[in-house]
């Protein structure tokens, strides 16, 4: 398994969850990592990513509530999700986007996040 996501679950609105994505060392590059989500009947969308220069980008809908972080020593990326809303309900996927070093995208298996109202 190249990317293993975990940490999803059921939480009440206003609660918090932390997702983890453990990557194989051969593909991990923090500046290429990110989180996406897909709600039922909707397209997959960007949630939070590291940019190629090491900064971060967030979807407008999560900015100020979610934080992406990473641990190079553990080849792991995290997504801290606070003040969760029912509209955050989705399957969350970690991603290692293609770069000049690895010319393909990698996706984790997804972890379900359900926020009840």
N, C-alpha and C positions, 0 to 999 in steps of 0.2 A: 504494500500500500504506500503510495507516494505522499498523499495528504490525508490525514485522519482528523476529522472535526469531532468535537464533543462539547458538552456543556449545555445543550438545549434542554427544554423542559416546559412545564406549565407554571405560569406565574400570574399573579393578579396585577391589574393595571397599577402603575406606580412603583412596581417592584424592579428588581435588578437580576441580571444574569451575566455570567462571564463565559464566553465561548473560547475554546482553545482549538488551535489547528497545529498539529505536529507534522512536520514535513521530513521526508527523507533527506539526509544530508546532501545527497547528490543534486537535489533540485532547489534546496532552500537558498533564497536570497531575499533578505528582508525588504529591499527596495523594489521587489517584484511581487510582493504579497498583498492580498486584499481580501475583503469579504463582500459577498453579494447575497441577495435573497430573492426568493420567488414565492409570491403568495398565490393561492389557488386562482386560476383563471387569468393570471397576469404574467407579464414577461419578467425574466430575471433582471434585477436592477442592481447597480452599484450601491453599496452601503458605505464602505470606507476602504481606502487603499493607501499604501505608501507609494510615493512617487519615485521616479528614477533619481531624484536628487535628495531623497530621504525625508521629504516633508510628507504631509498627510492631506488627503482629500476626503470630504464627507458629503453624502447626499444632504440636501437642504433639510429633509425631513428628520434627520437624526443628529444634525450638528448641534453640539451643546449637550447632548444626552449620551451619545456613544463615543467611545475612545478606542482607537486601534493602537496596539503596542506590540512589541516583539522582543524575543530573547534569543540572541544569536547563539548563545551557548547551548540552548535547548532546541534549536531549530523550530521554534514555536512562535506563532502569532496569536494574539488574543484580541477579543472584542468585548470590552466592558460596556454593558448596556444598562443604563439607568433610566428611571422615569419611563418605564415601558408603557406603551399604549396598545390597545387592541389592534390597531392598524399596523403594528410591528409584527403581527403574527405571520409567519412564513417559514419556509425551509431556508436555512442559512448555509451558504457554501463558501468555503475558503478557496482561494484561487492563487495560482502562481502563473502570472501572465508571461507570454513569450517575450524573450529578450534576444539580444544578439548571441548570448551564451547558450540559450536553450530555445530553439525555434518552434516551440509549441506551448499551448496553454495546458496547465494541469488543474484539475478540479477535485476537491474532496467529495465525499459521499453525501454531504448535507446533514444538518442537524435541525430538528424541528423545534421551533420556538412558538409557543402558544400563549397569548396574553388574554386573560379573561377580564371582562369589564365588571 
